[in-house]
Amino acid sequence: MPFIDPWHALQEIWWLTIIPFSFGVGMVYKAWRLPDFKRYWPEVGLFTVQVTVGIAGLGLALGLIVDLILPRA
């Protein structure tokens, strides 16, 4: 029932919210940092991919530490 409880439909894929978040941060950061806007959108896209992959990698690394290394200690 997505119209009655819309967030319930998204609880399984909540982690995908990092993509619009990193896109928004990238838009603001690149607008502030670039001297001209000739390469604005490619730079925002690259920033979005870098942040998304970086956070996913950190999440994977921390998940592996918690699941594999900490139970042995």
KEPA-94427 format. One record per residue: z, y, x of N, C-alpha, C in turn; residue in three letters; residue number from 0. Coordinates in steps of 0.05 Angstrom, whole numbers, plus 5000, padded with zeros to 4 digits. Example, Ala and Ser with C-alpha at 12.3 -4.5 7.8 and 13.67 -1.06 7.14 Angstrom:
! KEPA-94427
<nc3 5156 | nc2 4886 | nc1 5264 | cac3 5156 | cac2 4910 | cac1 5246 | cc3 5156 | cc2 4934 | cc1 5264 | r ALA | k 0>
<nc3 5142 | nc2 4955 | nc1 5257 | cac3 5143 | cac2 4979 | cac1 5273 | cc3 5157 | cc2 5001 | cc1 5258 | r SER | k 1>
! end
This chain:
! KEPA-94427
<nc3 5000 | nc2 4976 | nc1 5017 | cac3 5000 | cac2 5000 | cac1 5000 | cc3 5000 | cc2 5025 | cc1 5018 | r MET | k 0>
<nc3 4977 | nc2 5031 | nc1 5030 | cac3 4976 | cac2 5054 | cac1 5049 | cc3 4981 | cc2 5081 | cc1 5036 | r PRO | k 1>
<nc3 4977 | nc2 5084 | nc1 5010 | cac3 4981 | cac2 5110 | cac1 4998 | cc3 5010 | cc2 5115 | cc1 4990 | r PHE | k 2>
<nc3 5025 | nc2 5094 | nc1 4986 | cac3 5053 | cac2 5097 | cac1 4979 | cc3 5070 | cc2 5099 | cc1 5005 | r ILE | k 3>
<nc3 5064 | nc2 5082 | nc1 5024 | cac3 5079 | cac2 5082 | cac1 5050 | cc3 5059 | cc2 5083 | cc1 5073 | r ASP | k 4>
<nc3 5048 | nc2 5106 | nc1 5080 | cac3 5026 | cac2 5107 | cac1 5099 | cc3 5035 | cc2 5098 | cc1 5127 | r PRO | k 5>
<nc3 5059 | nc2 5104 | nc1 5135 | cac3 5068 | cac2 5097 | cac1 5162 | cc3 5071 | cc2 5067 | cc1 5165 | r TRP | k 6>
<nc3 5077 | nc2 5053 | nc1 5143 | cac3 5081 | cac2 5024 | cac1 5145 | cc3 5055 | cc2 5011 | cc1 5154 | r HIS | k 7>
<nc3 5032 | nc2 5022 | nc1 5146 | cac3 5007 | cac2 5010 | cac1 5154 | cc3 5001 | cc2 5014 | cc1 5184 | r ALA | k 8>
<nc3 5014 | nc2 5034 | nc1 5196 | cac3 5009 | cac2 5041 | cac1 5224 | cc3 5030 | cc2 5030 | cc1 5243 | r LEU | k 9>
<nc3 5050 | nc2 5016 | nc1 5232 | cac3 5072 | cac2 5007 | cac1 5250 | cc3 5063 | cc2 4987 | cc1 5270 | r GLN | k 10>
<nc3 5042 | nc2 4972 | nc1 5264 | cac3 5033 | cac2 4952 | cac1 5283 | cc3 5017 | cc2 4964 | cc1 5306 | r GLU | k 11>
<nc3 5005 | nc2 4987 | nc1 5302 | cac3 4989 | cac2 5000 | cac1 5322 | cc3 4999 | cc2 5028 | cc1 5330 | r ILE | k 12>
<nc3 5025 | nc2 5031 | nc1 5330 | cac3 5037 | cac2 5057 | cac1 5336 | cc3 5031 | cc2 5067 | cc1 5364 | r TRP | k 13>
<nc3 5026 | nc2 5048 | nc1 5382 | cac3 5022 | cac2 5055 | cac1 5410 | cc3 4995 | cc2 5069 | cc1 5414 | r TRP | k 14>
<nc3 4977 | nc2 5067 | nc1 5394 | cac3 4951 | cac2 5081 | cac1 5397 | cc3 4954 | cc2 5111 | cc1 5394 | r LEU | k 15>
<nc3 4977 | nc2 5121 | nc1 5386 | cac3 4981 | cac2 5150 | cac1 5383 | cc3 4980 | cc2 5164 | cc1 5411 | r THR | k 16>
<nc3 4981 | nc2 5149 | nc1 5433 | cac3 4980 | cac2 5161 | cac1 5459 | cc3 4953 | cc2 5173 | cc1 5464 | r ILE | k 17>
<nc3 4932 | nc2 5163 | nc1 5451 | cac3 4905 | cac2 5174 | cac1 5455 | cc3 4902 | cc2 5202 | cc1 5445 | r ILE | k 18>
<nc3 4908 | nc2 5208 | nc1 5419 | cac3 4906 | cac2 5236 | cac1 5411 | cc3 4926 | cc2 5254 | cc1 5425 | r PRO | k 19>
<nc3 4949 | nc2 5243 | nc1 5432 | cac3 4969 | cac2 5259 | cac1 5447 | cc3 4958 | cc2 5268 | cc1 5474 | r PHE | k 20>
<nc3 4947 | nc2 5249 | nc1 5489 | cac3 4936 | cac2 5255 | cac1 5516 | cc3 4911 | cc2 5273 | cc1 5514 | r SER | k 21>
<nc3 4896 | nc2 5269 | nc1 5492 | cac3 4873 | cac2 5287 | cac1 5488 | cc3 4882 | cc2 5316 | cc1 5483 | r PHE | k 22>
<nc3 4902 | nc2 5320 | nc1 5467 | cac3 4912 | cac2 5347 | cac1 5462 | cc3 4924 | cc2 5359 | cc1 5487 | r GLY | k 23>
<nc3 4939 | nc2 5344 | nc1 5502 | cac3 4951 | cac2 5354 | cac1 5526 | cc3 4929 | cc2 5361 | cc1 5546 | r VAL | k 24>
<nc3 4908 | nc2 5344 | nc1 5547 | cac3 4886 | cac2 5349 | cac1 5565 | cc3 4870 | cc2 5374 | cc1 5558 | r GLY | k 25>
<nc3 4867 | nc2 5379 | nc1 5532 | cac3 4853 | cac2 5403 | cac1 5523 | cc3 4868 | cc2 5428 | cc1 5532 | r MET | k 26>
<nc3 4894 | nc2 5428 | nc1 5528 | cac3 4910 | cac2 5452 | cac1 5536 | cc3 4911 | cc2 5455 | cc1 5566 | r VAL | k 27>
<nc3 4916 | nc2 5433 | nc1 5580 | cac3 4918 | cac2 5434 | cac1 5609 | cc3 4892 | cc2 5443 | cc1 5623 | r TYR | k 28>
<nc3 4870 | nc2 5432 | nc1 5614 | cac3 4844 | cac2 5439 | cac1 5626 | cc3 4836 | cc2 5468 | cc1 5618 | r LYS | k 29>
<nc3 4843 | nc2 5477 | nc1 5595 | cac3 4837 | cac2 5504 | cac1 5587 | cc3 4853 | cc2 5524 | cc1 5605 | r ALA | k 30>
<nc3 4876 | nc2 5516 | nc1 5613 | cac3 4893 | cac2 5533 | cac1 5629 | cc3 4884 | cc2 5532 | cc1 5658 | r TRP | k 31>
<nc3 4875 | nc2 5508 | nc1 5668 | cac3 4870 | cac2 5505 | cac1 5697 | cc3 4842 | cc2 5510 | cc1 5706 | r ARG | k 32>
<nc3 4822 | nc2 5505 | nc1 5689 | cac3 4794 | cac2 5507 | cac1 5699 | cc3 4786 | cc2 5536 | cc1 5701 | r LEU | k 33>
<nc3 4772 | nc2 5544 | nc1 5722 | cac3 4764 | cac2 5572 | cac1 5725 | cc3 4741 | cc2 5580 | cc1 5706 | r PRO | k 34>
<nc3 4724 | nc2 5561 | nc1 5698 | cac3 4704 | cac2 5566 | cac1 5678 | cc3 4701 | cc2 5541 | cc1 5660 | r ASP | k 35>
<nc3 4687 | nc2 5544 | nc1 5638 | cac3 4686 | cac2 5522 | cac1 5619 | cc3 4660 | cc2 5506 | cc1 5619 | r PHE | k 36>
<nc3 4646 | nc2 5506 | nc1 5642 | cac3 4621 | cac2 5491 | cac1 5644 | cc3 4626 | cc2 5461 | cc1 5642 | r LYS | k 37>
<nc3 4648 | nc2 5452 | nc1 5654 | cac3 4654 | cac2 5423 | cac1 5654 | cc3 4679 | cc2 5417 | cc1 5638 | r ARG | k 38>
<nc3 4684 | nc2 5433 | nc1 5618 | cac3 4710 | cac2 5431 | cac1 5603 | cc3 4712 | cc2 5403 | cc1 5589 | r TYR | k 39>
<nc3 4693 | nc2 5396 | nc1 5573 | cac3 4696 | cac2 5371 | cac1 5557 | cc3 4695 | cc2 5346 | cc1 5575 | r TRP | k 40>
<nc3 4678 | nc2 5344 | nc1 5595 | cac3 4680 | cac2 5321 | cac1 5613 | cc3 4707 | cc2 5319 | cc1 5627 | r PRO | k 41>
<nc3 4718 | nc2 5342 | nc1 5635 | cac3 4744 | cac2 5342 | cac1 5648 | cc3 4766 | cc2 5333 | cc1 5629 | r GLU | k 42>
<nc3 4764 | nc2 5342 | nc1 5604 | cac3 4784 | cac2 5334 | cac1 5584 | cc3 4782 | cc2 5304 | cc1 5578 | r VAL | k 43>
<nc3 4758 | nc2 5294 | nc1 5577 | cac3 4754 | cac2 5265 | cac1 5573 | cc3 4765 | cc2 5249 | cc1 5596 | r GLY | k 44>
<nc3 4760 | nc2 5258 | nc1 5620 | cac3 4770 | cac2 5244 | cac1 5644 | cc3 4801 | cc2 5245 | cc1 5644 | r LEU | k 45>
<nc3 4812 | nc2 5268 | nc1 5638 | cac3 4841 | cac2 5270 | cac1 5637 | cc3 4853 | cc2 5252 | cc1 5616 | r PHE | k 46>
<nc3 4840 | nc2 5250 | nc1 5593 | cac3 4850 | cac2 5233 | cac1 5571 | cc3 4850 | cc2 5204 | cc1 5580 | r THR | k 47>
<nc3 4828 | nc2 5195 | nc1 5592 | cac3 4827 | cac2 5167 | cac1 5602 | cc3 4848 | cc2 5162 | cc1 5623 | r VAL | k 48>
<nc3 4851 | nc2 5181 | nc1 5642 | cac3 4870 | cac2 5177 | cac1 5664 | cc3 4899 | cc2 5175 | cc1 5653 | r GLN | k 49>
<nc3 4906 | nc2 5192 | nc1 5635 | cac3 4933 | cac2 5192 | cac1 5625 | cc3 4938 | cc2 5167 | cc1 5608 | r VAL | k 50>
<nc3 4918 | nc2 5159 | nc1 5591 | cac3 4921 | cac2 5136 | cac1 5575 | cc3 4924 | cc2 5111 | cc1 5591 | r THR | k 51>
<nc3 4907 | nc2 5107 | nc1 5611 | cac3 4908 | cac2 5084 | cac1 5629 | cc3 4933 | cc2 5084 | cc1 5645 | r VAL | k 52>
<nc3 4941 | nc2 5107 | nc1 5655 | cac3 4966 | cac2 5109 | cac1 5670 | cc3 4991 | cc2 5102 | cc1 5655 | r GLY | k 53>
<nc3 4993 | nc2 5112 | nc1 5630 | cac3 5016 | cac2 5105 | cac1 5614 | cc3 5016 | cc2 5076 | cc1 5606 | r ILE | k 54>
<nc3 4992 | nc2 5065 | nc1 5599 | cac3 4990 | cac2 5037 | cac1 5593 | cc3 4997 | cc2 5020 | cc1 5617 | r ALA | k 55>
<nc3 4989 | nc2 5027 | nc1 5640 | cac3 4996 | cac2 5013 | cac1 5664 | cc3 5026 | cc2 5013 | cc1 5670 | r GLY | k 56>
<nc3 5038 | nc2 5037 | nc1 5666 | cac3 5067 | cac2 5039 | cac1 5669 | cc3 5082 | cc2 5022 | cc1 5649 | r LEU | k 57>
<nc3 5072 | nc2 5022 | nc1 5624 | cac3 5084 | cac2 5005 | cac1 5603 | cc3 5082 | cc2 4976 | cc1 5610 | r GLY | k 58>
<nc3 5059 | nc2 4967 | nc1 5620 | cac3 5055 | cac2 4939 | cac1 5627 | cc3 5073 | cc2 4932 | cc1 5650 | r LEU | k 59>
<nc3 5075 | nc2 4949 | nc1 5671 | cac3 5092 | cac2 4943 | cac1 5694 | cc3 5121 | cc2 4942 | cc1 5686 | r ALA | k 60>
<nc3 5130 | nc2 4960 | nc1 5670 | cac3 5158 | cac2 4959 | cac1 5661 | cc3 5164 | cc2 4935 | cc1 5643 | r LEU | k 61>
<nc3 5144 | nc2 4928 | nc1 5626 | cac3 5147 | cac2 4905 | cac1 5609 | cc3 5149 | cc2 4879 | cc1 5626 | r GLY | k 62>
<nc3 5133 | nc2 4877 | nc1 5647 | cac3 5135 | cac2 4854 | cac1 5664 | cc3 5162 | cc2 4853 | cc1 5679 | r LEU | k 63>
<nc3 5171 | nc2 4876 | nc1 5688 | cac3 5197 | cac2 4877 | cac1 5701 | cc3 5219 | cc2 4867 | cc1 5682 | r ILE | k 64>
<nc3 5219 | nc2 4877 | nc1 5658 | cac3 5240 | cac2 4870 | cac1 5639 | cc3 5238 | cc2 4841 | cc1 5631 | r VAL | k 65>
<nc3 5214 | nc2 4830 | nc1 5627 | cac3 5210 | cac2 4803 | cac1 5618 | cc3 5213 | cc2 4782 | cc1 5641 | r ASP | k 66>
<nc3 5204 | nc2 4789 | nc1 5665 | cac3 5203 | cac2 4769 | cac1 5686 | cc3 5224 | cc2 4771 | cc1 5708 | r LEU | k 67>
<nc3 5230 | nc2 4795 | nc1 5716 | cac3 5248 | cac2 4799 | cac1 5738 | cc3 5277 | cc2 4802 | cc1 5730 | r ILE | k 68>
<nc3 5283 | nc2 4818 | nc1 5710 | cac3 5310 | cac2 4822 | cac1 5701 | cc3 5324 | cc2 4797 | cc1 5691 | r LEU | k 69>
<nc3 5311 | nc2 4779 | nc1 5677 | cac3 5326 | cac2 4755 | cac1 5668 | cc3 5336 | cc2 4738 | cc1 5691 | r PRO | k 70>
<nc3 5324 | nc2 4739 | nc1 5714 | cac3 5332 | cac2 4723 | cac1 5737 | cc3 5356 | cc2 4735 | cc1 5751 | r ARG | k 71>
<nc3 5362 | nc2 4760 | nc1 5746 | cac3 5384 | cac2 4773 | cac1 5760 | cc3 5410 | cc2 4767 | cc1 5748 | r ALA | k 72>
! end
